[in-house]
Structure formats: structure tokens, C-alpha cells
Amino acid sequence: MIAPRGSGKSAWASFAYPFYAAVNGLEPFIQIISDTAGQAREWLENIRNELEDNERLAQDYPAVCDPGPVWRQDRLVLRNGVVISALGTGSKIRGRRNRAQRPTLLILDDPENDEHVTSAIRRERSKRWFDRAVMNAGTPATNILVLGTTLHADCLVMKLKRSAGWRTRTFQSIVEWPKRMDLWEAWEALLNDWEDPEREAKALAFYDANREAMEA
């Protein structure tokens, strides 16, 4: 899934979806992988808090809520036996098991950052880690969900979009550009006139005077 920043993609894919799959027992072994282990643990903490404190959830899922046998920052074992773990990009993923079971759902949430995509070497390392570690972490039946923002034309999510076998959903922040881009360019010139102390007020006045045409 490719979506812009601020669109809520992580809330849906790294919290709501694994949470739903876990409490309903749909995915026995879930791994949430983010750019850093700390980011992945934050989503795991959100899931843990809901299991501990959400009274309405406890009414619907009394056999799942409350702490399970393992209740750590990086790994939860729910009372229904479902395992959820949190890892950072580049972590050792292959070989991780829940007893004899390998991961059934892998969620990669923004696996690359701005520093990754500025370097061709780092981009290649990310793809190599994905191919060698992530793709071999589960079984042929393992579900793999990768979500991210297009930070570079050759970033991981764009490479996967161009690869056979992947189903991609793209959500755009701008569906259609305005017809009067010339007015937006004039507005931008006013706003970026750093020598004018009243640049923001002038840009706002220009926008108010041309709002209908600029938003058409």
C-alpha cells in the first residue's frame, strides 16, 4: 500500500488490522516491522493498552483481554495463543518461530526513511534485506503487507509496485491538480518573498481574492 504521510495508513495497517486479526485468531503469529524497533514497539504498546484497559473490548472478547503469558515491550502472547512481535528494519527475521510455527502475517510499516532513499547503496541494501530475510521468514502461505510513502522513485514500495506478484493499492494526496496553476505560482512567489515583512498577509489576501479560480 502506497499512501502519503498523514493519511493514517500506519494506524490502519500497524494497529487496527493486526489487532483485529489477533483478537479474532485469524493470524496466529504476527510481526510488525517498522523503520526502527522503537516505532514498532509503539504500535505494540497501543495494542497492549487496548487489551488491558478497553472495557467494551473486554465485553466482546473476554477470553482474549488482560495480560497473556508473555507481555513484553517487543513481544505479546495473547490469552488465545496469538503472538505479536515488534521488530526494526534490518533485524534478524529469519528463523523466528512461535514453537514450530513461522510467522503468518508480516507487516512492514514505512521500512525506509529519508536517509535510506538518498543513497543508492542503502536502497539496494533495503531491497536485499527484504528479499533475503523478509520473504524467507514465513511460509508460502504467509501474508505480507508493505506500506509506505513514495520517498524516491526507486524506494522499496515503488520497486514492489513494479514487481510481478504484488497487488498494490495507491492512495494519492492530490487527486487532480488545479486548473489555474499560474495563480498558485503567483501566490507562491508572494509567500516566498523573504524581503517583504508582509509577505504572508499579501499571499493570504491574494488567495482570498482568487479562491474560486485557485480551487477549481
N, C-alpha and C positions, 0 to 999 in steps of 0.2 A: 504494500500500500504506500503510495506516494502522496503526501499532503503537506501544505505549508505549515510553518511554525504558528503556534497559537490556535490551531484548528481543533485541538482536543484529541488528536489521534492517540497519544500515549494514554490518556485517561480511559479511552475505549479499549485499546489493544493490550495495554500492560496492567490494567486494573480490572475493568468491568468484565472483559472476556475471560481471562484466566480465573477470575473469581467465580463467575457463572459456571465455567467448566469444572471447577474444583468442588463446589458445594453440591453439584448435581452428579458428581462422579463420572463425568464424561471423559476426562483426561486423567489417567492415574498418576502420571509423572510429568510435571510442568517445569520448564526452565525459562526464567525471564532474564534476558541478556541485554544490558544497556552499555553505553559508551564507557561508563565506569561501574565498578561494583557498588559504589555508594548510591548511584542513581537507581540501580536495580533493587537495592535493599529498601529504598524509599517506597517503591511500589509494593514490595513485600510487606513493609510495615503498615501500609494502608489496608492491605488485605487482612493482616493480623488484627488491626484495630477494629475492623468491621466484625470479625469473628468473635472478638472479645466483648464489644460494647453495644452492638446493634440489637436492641431488644426485639424489634419487628422481625429481623432476620432470624433470631433465636426461636421465635414462634413458628416460623415456617420450616426451619432446619434445626430442630432441637438435637438431632443426632450428630450434627457437624460442628455447631458453635461451641465456644470455650476452647481453651488451650488443648492441643493434642499432645502425643507422647514426645515430640520434638518441636521446640518453639524458640528457634534462634533467629538472629538477625538475617542470616543467609539461607535458612532452610526451615520450612514448616512441614510437619507431618500432621495432617488433619485427623480428626477422630474417625473419619470414614476411610482412612488409609491413603488418601491422595497426598502426594508430595509436591511441594512448590519450592524451588530454589532460585537464588538470585546470584548472577554472575556478571562480570565485566567483560567487555570486548577483549579478545586475546587470551582469555582464561583457558585453562585446560578443560575441555568439554568432553572429549572422547574418553570413554571408559567409566563415566559416571553412571551409577546404577541405583535403583531402589530395589535392593536384594537382587533378584535375577532380571528385573525389568529395566529396560533402557528408556530414555525419555520418549513420551508420546506426543508432547507439544513443546516446540521451541519458539519463543517469541523474541525476535531481535528488534529492540526499540532504539532507533537512531544510533546504530552501531558505529557511525563515524562522526567526527566533529570537524570544526573549521580547520584545525591544524592538519587533520588527516588528508583533506581534499586538496590542500595547497601543494602537496608533494606527490609526484607520480609514484615514487618508491613506496610511500605509505599506502597509497591507494591499492597498489599491487599486493602489498603485504596483507591488507584487509581482505582482499578477494581470495588470496591464497589460504589465509586462516579460515575463511568461510568455507571454501571448497574442501579443505583437508579435515578441519575439525568439526564445524557445524554440520555439514552434510553427511558426516560419518558418525555422528553422535547417537543417532537413533536407529530405527529400522526402516524398511521400505514403507511401513505404514505410519511413520511419524509425520505429524503435521508441522510445517514450518511456516511461520508468519514473520515477514520482514517489513518493517515500516520505517519511513524516514522522509526527510526533506531533501529536495534536489539541491545539494550544495555545489555540485560540479557535474558537468556533462558525462564524466567518467566515474562518478561515485558508485558505491555498491548497489544502491537501489536502481540506478539507471542501467548498470550492467545486467542486473537480473531482469529488468524490463525488456532488454534486447535478447535475452536468452530463451531458448526453447524450453517448454515445460513449466514455465511460471505463469500464473494468472495474476495480472496486475490491475489494480484499481488506482486511478489518478484523480485527485481532487485539487482543482485549481483555486488559487486565492483570487485571481482575476479571470472571470469567465469571458468577458469581452471588453476590449479597450474602448474608451470614449471616442466618439467621432471627432471631436474638436481637440485633438492633442496639441494644436497650436496654442490654444488658450492655457492649457496646463503648462506648456513650456514657458509662456509669458508669466504665469503665476510663480513657477519655479525660479525664474530669473529675479523676480521681485523678492522672493523669500531668501535667496542666496546672495543678495546684495549686502555684503557684510559691512560696507562703509556707511550704509544708511541705518541709523539707530531706530528708524520707524519701519523697518522692512517687514516685520511680522504684521503690523497693523495694515500696511499697504497691501500686503498679499491677501489678508483676510477680506479687506474691502473689495479687492479685485474679484475674489471668489464669490462674495455675496452678490456683486453686480452681474456676474456671469454664471451663476449657479446652474440655471436651467440648461444652458448650452454645454457647460462643462460636464454635467451628469448625464447628458443624452447619449 
